[in-house]
């Protein structure tokens, strides 16, 4: 019984919200039991930087506190390492008027200009504080993903990326840290990125794309830092031929590569796709087969679910990164229920997490107008524009219900499933299962999606009352329940 992958860290992303301080100490104990041996914490503005105090948010935690957590983790064989976004994802820094002159494009706070020396003076100060806060770490994750740059001084975007990467990797080496770099931009600029996320494309077509564009990478191969780990992140399509080919390219050119799967990306309320277990398992097996040193489980907080909801995905990551392909996903879920709630609750009768996914997915757009997506809301020019469905018109009863018949049907389906979920959670609680807090968090997710579906059903009753006013046949007790 020994690990198939040496380094098995999870990612903690705290840029949008944090749990209570005590939660993180409890989390360390939980991770240690599962043999997770690393954490990469994405600080952003949640570290109270001493060298650049303006960057830390009002709720940032001190370097002293992070050192305390690092010491606690180290005693439990967990190594905490920092991630401070560098070239792009820099809004938390460049939003400040003081640093506006360092922007790559003056109108955007997204990316740094990689040709300004002051860019590095600032970033290195942040790195120094992050290293100080994580004294037992051996890595420094420098970010570097999803950034577009203006071509400058006759240099391409790929060259500019590599100029920045070489400077930050040299800094990491000087401070005895191994730099980790999200690898997407060089692959994008070279023209070999798309096949990694396309499971339909043939092997022949992938090979054609690489044969045509690999020279774009090889032209600058000597400028790829040798001390960096190139983190090949792929959250949904890790086993595609294109993704495997990209990982093999690094190995072939004597560059270190490590994968990054995900237990949470942009899912609202809770992780979905079975906590992304199929993809976690696939990437773990790929990494083991390729004899890589490790695999990261990213846990993005962009939509801020409670961290408790990530734990099944973490358990799957712990299982498959340690043991490889020894048990099926169904058997893992049985084991997980046994270990999480107790030996009496391992059978499928008590499976409620997968069931809850459907109501959660329906909830997302339940109160939005048809064909409205988050991207269109974000791009709206008028801040007062609303994308929420209108109320029924009491002068035309029945029209609203006809227009939103699909939402009404979805609400009814959602409530049926939520009722089943509620029943299972109540039984677990009544029979005094373990991990009561976990159940309470899932129960609150269920209550939230129920509320929204009940709003739709109540609006239908208003519309169909036929009384020419909202009172109609609406049950006042029902409305009071919703208000509570």
N, C-alpha and C positions, 0 to 999 in steps of 0.2 A: 504494500500500500504506500505508494509514493507519487508525487505529482508528475503528470505528463508534460506540463509546462512549468518552467521554473518561476517566472514572474507572472502573478495573477492579480493585478490591481483593478480596483474599481475607480470610477471618476465621480467626484462630488462637485457639483456645479452650484454655487451659491449666489450667483450674480443677481437673481431675481428675488429670491427669498431664502431665509434661513429658518431652521427649526430652533428650538430652545438649546441653549449651550449644553445642558445635561444630556440632551438627546444624542449628541455626537460621541460622548463617552460611552453611553449604552450601545451605540452603533459599533464602536470599536470592539466591544466584548462580543457582540453578535457576529461580526465579521471574523473574529479570531476563531470562533467555534467552527466556522466553515472553511478554515484554512486560507482565507483571503490574505495575501501577504503584502499588499500595497494599496495605497490610495494616491490618486493624482487629484489634488484639489485646485479647482479653477477659482482663483482669488478674485479676479477683476477688481472691484472697488471695496471688497469686504475685508481687506487687510488694511490696518491703520498704518500706512506707510510713514516711516520716520524721515526718510530722505526727501520724499515728495508728499508732504502731508495733505496737499490740496486734493490728491487723487482719491483718498479713502472717503467712503460715504459716512454719514452721521452714525450709522449702526455698524461700522466696521469694527472688527475685533483686533485687539492689540497683538503685537508680535509676541509678547510675553504669554498671552493666552494660547496662541498657536503652538508655541514651544511646549507648553504644558500638555496640550493634546498630543503632540508628536512624541513626547516622552512616554505618555500613557500607551500610545500605540506601539512604540518600539519595544516596550516590555512584553507586549503580546505578539511579537514577531510581525508587526505591520509597519511598513515604511511609508511615511507621508512625504510626497514630493509635490512641488508647486507647478502650477500652470499659470503663466501670465501672458495674455495675448500680446503678440508683437506687431507684426506688419499690418494686419487688418483686425477687424473686430475691436477697433480702438476707440469707440465712441466714449467709453467711460473716462478716457484721458483727453481726447481731442475736443470734447464738448466744452472744455474749459477755455475761456477767452485767452488765458495766459499761454496756452499751447496751440492756439489756432494756426499760428505761422508754420507749424510742423506738418500740417495736413498735406497729403499728396494732391488733393483737389480742394481748393479753399472753401467751396460750397458744401463739402461733405466731411463729416467727422469720422468716417469709416476707417481710413488708412493713413499711415505715415508716408512721408516722402523719404525713401530709403537713401537718398544722396545727401541728406543734411546730417552733419556731425551731431547736432543737438538732438536728433532722433535717438541716437545711440546713448548719448549722455543721460537722457531721460529714461529710456528702457533699461539701461544697466543699473540705474539707481533702484528701479522697481524690482529687478531681478535680485539685487543684493539684499533688499529687505525680505523678499520671498524666500531666499536661501537661508537667511538668518532665522526666519520663522519655522523652517523645516530642517533642523540640524542633523537629522538622521537619514535624510534622503540622499540618493546618489544621482537622481535625474533632475533636469530642468526642462520642463515642457515649454517651448517658446511659441506655440500656436502656429500662425502663418497661413491659415486656411482662408478660402473664400474671399480673396482680395484681388481687385482689379487696380492696376497702376497705370499712370500716364507714362508713355515712353519718353525718356529724357536722355539728353547727351548722346543720341544715336544708339541707345541701348534698348533692347526688346524687354518685354515684361518678364520673360524667363531670366534674362541676365540680371535685371533689377532684383528679382526674387533671390537669386543666388548670391548677389552682392550682400544683401541683408542677411541671408542665412549664414554665410561664411563669417560675418562679423559677430553674430550672436553665438555661433558655435565656438568661435575662438574665445569669447568671453566665458562660456560654460567650461571649456577646457581649463582655462586659467583658474577657475574657481572649483575645480575638481568635481564637476557635474557632467553627466552624459546628456547632451541635448536631444530632445525628442521634438519632431517636426511633423505637423499634419502635411501629408505629401501631395494634396490634390492639385495645387497650382502649377508646379512644373509639368505634371502629366497633362493638365488642360492645355497649357501653352504649347506643348509638343504635339497635341492632337491625338492622344491615345486614351483619353479619359472616358469617353462615352461608352465603349464596350464593357467597362467594368460594372455598369448598372443595367445592362440589357441582357436579359436571359433568353431572348428570342433570337438574337443574332448568331449566325453560324460560326463555327470555329474557323472556317475558311475566310469568312469576312473579317473576323478579328485579326487573323494573321495578315490579311491584306492591309488593314489599317496600320498594324505595327510595322510591316515591311516598308510602307510608304513614309511613316512618320518617326520611326525610331531614331533616324539620323538627327532629328531635331534635339533629341536628348544627348546623343553621343557627341554632338558638336561641342557640348559643354561638360562632358563627363568628368573632366579633371577639376571642375569647379564645384562638384557635389562634395560637401564636406564628408570626410571619412569617419569622423568621430560621432556623427549624428545617427539617430535611429529614425528611419523614415516610416511614419505610422500610416499604414494603408487602411484608412477607415472606410467601412462599407457596412451599412446597417440593415440592408434588406436583401442584398444580392451578393453576399460574400463568396458563394460557391460558383459564380459565373466563370467561364473560361477567361474572360477579359480581366477579371480581378486577379485570378491566379497567375495569369501571364505577367501582369504588372508586378506582382510580388516576386516572381521568378527573375524579373529583369534586375531588381536590386541585388538579389543574391548572386546572379551571374556577373555583376559588375563590382563585386566585393563591397557592397553597401549593406548596412544592417537594416533589416525590416522587421516590423512588428505590426500585428493587426489590431483593429479596434472595432468591436461589435457594439451593440446598444441594447440596454434594457428599457430605455425611454428616449424618444426623440421629440416629435411635435404632437403627440397624442394628448388630448385634453382629459382632464380629471383623473385618468389612470392609464398605465401602459396597456396596450392592446396586442392583437395578434398572438394570443396566449403568452403574454408578457415577453413577446418576441423570442420565445424559447427555441423555435426551429432555427432561427438565424444564429442565435448564440451557440447552439450545438454545432451547426455547420461550420462556423468560423473556428471554433475550438478544435474540431476534428481536422480541418485544413491546416491549422497552425501546428498541431501535433505531427501530422504527416510530413510537413515541411521542416520539422525539427527546429522550429523557431524558439526563441528564448521565452516568449511570453505573449500575452493577449490582454488588451484593456477592455473593460466593460464601461462604455460611456453611459452616463445617466443625465441627459440634458434637462435643464429646468426651465426651458423657454415658456412652457405652459403651466409650470408650478404645481404639479400634483404633490400631495404629501409624500415625503420620502418613504413612509411605511409601505406605500403601494409598490415600491420598487423591489421589495425584498424577495418576491418569488423569482423574479428575473435574476437577482443576485445569487439566489440559491442554485438556479440552473447553471449559471456561469461557474459557480464553485464546483458543482458536480462534473460538468463536462470538461472544464480546463484541468481538473485533477485526474479524472478517470477515463476521459475519452469516450468512445462509443460503446460503453458497457451496458447501459440501460436505455429503454425506449422513453420517449417523452411522456407517454401515459404512465409508465412505472415511476418516472420521476415525480409526476404530480401526486401519485398515491403516497410516495415516500414523503413528499413535501407536506401533505396534509397530516400525515402521521407525526412528523417532527414539529410542525407548527402548532397544531391544535390538540394532538394527543392520539394515542393508539386506537381509540374507539372511533375516530373520525377519518380514517384513511380511505374508505371506499367512496365510489363515485356519487353516492347519495349526497355527500357533503361538498361536492364541487360547485362553488358559486362564483368564483372569480371569472372563469370563462363566460359564464352566463351573463354576467353583468356588463360584458363588453358591448353587447347589442344595444341595450338601453343607453349606454354612454355614447355610442356612435350616433344614435338617433337624436340624442339631446343636443348635440353640437349645433345643428342648424334648425332646431325645432321652432324657435320663435323668429327666425329670419325669413325674409321674403324669398321666393323661389330663385334659384340660380345665383344666390349671393354667397360669396366665399370670403374668407378672411382677407385674402389678397386684395379684393376689390374694396373692402372696408378700409384697409390700410392706405390705399391709394386715393381715397376720397378727397377731393379738393375742398369741399365745404364741410367744416368741422361739425356743423349742426345737422348735417344730413343723417337721417335715420334709416336703417336697413331692417327695422323690426316690422313684422306684419301688422296691418291695421286692425282696429277693433271692428266687430260686426256693425253694420249699418241697420239701426232699428227700423228704418223706413223700408228696408228691403230684406225682410227675414228670409233666411235660407240661402242667400247668395254667398255669404261668407263660408258657409259649410260646404257648398259646392266647390268654391274656389280652392279651399284648403282640405279637400277630402283626403288627400294622401297624408297630410300631417295628422289629421284626426285618426286615420287607420294606424299610422305609425305610433301615435300616442297610446292607443288601445293595446297594440302589441307590446309596446314598451312596459306598460303598467302590468300586463300579465306576467312578463318575465321578472319584473321588479318584485312582484308579489312572491314568486318562487324564491328569489334571492333572499328576500326579507325572512321568509319562513326558515330557510336553512340557517341564516345568521342567528335568528332567535333561538333555534334549537341548540346550536353550538353554545350560545350564551347561557341558556337554561341548564344545559348539561355540564356547565362549568369547564369549558375547554380552556386550553392555554392561550396565551397571547390575546387577552381581552382588548388591549388597545388597538391591535391590528383589526379586530372585528369592528370596533367602534368607528375606525376610519373608513372601512369599506361600507359600513352601514350609512354613514353620512353621505358618501358618494351616491348610494342608492336613493336616499331621501331627496337629494338634490334633483336627480333625474326624474323621480316621481313627481316632484313639485311642478316641474315644467310641463310634463305630460298632463297633469291635472289642470293646469292653466288652459291648455288646448281644449280639453273636454268641457271645461266650464264655459269657455267662449262659444263652443258649439251649442251648449244648452241656451245661452243667451240669444244666439242667432236663431235658434229653432223655436223660441218661446212663442212667437207669433202674437205677442201682446203689444207690439209697437214701442216697447220700452224694455230696459234691461232686467227689470225685476222678474217678470214672467214666471217660469217654473224653476228658477234657480233656488237651490236649497241653501238657505242662509248659513246653516251649520257647516255645509261644505266649504263655503267661502271663508268662514272663520277658521276652519281647519287649515286651509291654505295659508291664511295670514300667520297662523302660529308656526 
